[in-house]
Amino acid sequence: MVENKLSPTSITSNLGTHFIGQRVIYYPSLTSTMEMARQEARLGAGEGTVIIADEQTAGRGRLKRAWLSPEGSIALSIILYPSVVNLPSLIMLSSLAVVHSIEAVTGLKPRIKWPNDVLVNDRKVCGILIEGSVRGSIVDYAVIGIGINVNLRLADFPEIQSTATSLSAELGGDVSRLRVVRRLLVEVERLYLTLRAGGAIYEEWRDSLITLGRKIRVKSGKTIHEGVAESVARDGSLLLRHSNGTLSKIITGDATLRD
Ligand code: BTN
């Protein structure tokens, strides 16, 4: 029987981290862990505090989209107080932490679609949303929101069936959410400490991207860019080569693979 029950104690006990996940606030059901994390950060919650819910009723995705998080999925937010120079790297850190944790627990080999969707067999298994409050060079707080389709029966969600997958769908059996969450928190801390010590995670993130060398379409604000994803810069932006030879630097957007 797969151990799936999440609780502050089951997550934190013998976790082996210094601060990430040492305080866990758990809800059986919540509108969005992002909202609660923002409130907690404003009240001065310690760095690494985790808000986790079995189910979100108003989960938020990037670009103002809704995010489905029924029971069986993982929905959590982590509060951090990074320096402003490390802010762009949070995208890399969080997607790499998800890749490592899925790989460690399931043996699957996830890849990243720029900027930070995690895919298994070309279908989305995890979405990441990063929000925060920054004033000039002062970061009041940052919140990393991670949603992973763990034991999601895709047949129940026809609206995402053609583009999404879940760990259980890939493996043909349920996966322990608890193991994935615990490993994820360990990985987030390891990569965050690497960053804080001045180490680089850019190269590993770049090499985990499924996007480079592919024909893509990127929606960035109201603009649609089409071309070949040539490379990514250290600040996480994408360099896209158009068919007329010009290059666009795209800070963020929604990419669709075209080949
Ligand atoms: C995306 O791919 O659009 C990002 C999805 C992010 C979803 C997570 S689930 C936990 C946290 N709470 C939310 O409401 N959203 C993020």
Boltz pocket constraint, residues with backbone or C-beta under 6 A from the ligand:
constraints:
  - pocket:
      binder: B
      contacts: [[A, 31], [A, 32], [A, 33], [A, 34], [A, 56], [A, 58], [A, 59], [A, 60], [A, 61], [A, 62], [A, 63], [A, 65], [A, 66], [A, 67], [A, 69], [A, 74], [A, 75], [A, 76], [A, 77], [A, 117], [A, 126], [A, 127], [A, 128], [A, 129], [A, 145], [A, 146], [A, 147], [A, 148]]
      max_distance: 6.0
